[in-house]
Amino acid sequence: MDGPEGLKPAEFPAFTNEHGDGVVVGGGPVVVDVYVDFQCPYCCRMFAETSGPVVDALVSDGRITAVYHPVAILDAMSTDRYSTRASAASGCAADGGRFLEYHYRLFAAEPPEGGPGLPESDLVALGAEAGLTGSFAACVHAGGHLDWPPYVTERAFEQGMRGTPTVRVDGTAVPPHPGPITTAVESALSHTV
């Protein structure tokens, strides 16, 4: 896997793409890249609530492959590097095959900016709600994948991401709203014969 020199993690989470900077969900012909930060209480949470179900439906219909890139650009908005810790925990969830379920729980329980993020015990409890087992808890408590978020973030910046949420359909940026995402996917599908 290629990527920023010096930032490659010791181990990539399961189900990551060829570059190791995103968790792959589905297997459709159109690739939809989604860049989110779990410390983004308004825009990313709103995206998860409004556009997430649309992306999920496109995956379920076999139309897209969604690649989620959990970046950590908002560490300064918490007192304990919550962006990085939550992103790392999502990597542990990917190892357990429940990334998407955990992703939604992280946004539903997202702490406000400016204070501490969720403690590890809460991150583990959210994993249990998502159906993750003891190996997930061990991964979170051991700081598993804490070296992954800086790599994901640097790759995202190299790819032109400037904020979250960012959505790309087959490499082209689209507004992170249900209508534009669906329209872009339909257009991409019409060009794949």
C-alpha positions, 0 to 999 in steps of 0.5 A: 500500500502506498501513501505518505512516507513516514505515516504508514501505520504498523497495521491497516484495519480490515476491509480497507481499500488498496491504499489503506486509507478507507474502509470499503463497504459494498461492491458496486461498479461506482466508487463513492468516497466519503470523508468524515470526521467523528468530531464534526458535530454538525455537518458530518453528523447531519450527513450521516443522518440525511445522506447516509441512508441514501449511500446505504441504499445504493450499496444494498442495490449493488450500484456503488462501492462506498469507501469511508475515510475517517479523517482526524482534522478536528483534534484541536476541537476536543481536549483529548484528540477525540477525532483521532481516537474515534477514527482509530476505534472505527478501525477496530470496528472494521476489524470486527466487520461492523464499521458502518454500524459503529460509524452511525453510533459514533455520530449519534453519541457525538460529544460537543466541540471544545471539551473531552471526547467520549472516554474509551469505556464509552467507545467500547460500549458503542461497539457492544451496541453495534454487535462488536465482541471482546476483541474490539474492546481489547483493540480500543483499550490497547490503542489499536490503529491510533497510527492509522488516522494521521495516515488517512488524514494526510492521504485525504489532503493529498487527494484534495479534501479540504473539509468534511464531509467531502463526497466524491463519485468516481473521483468527482466531488459532489455536494454531500446531499442525497439528491446530488449524490444520487444524480452523480451515481446515476450519471456514472452508471449510465457511462458504465456499460 
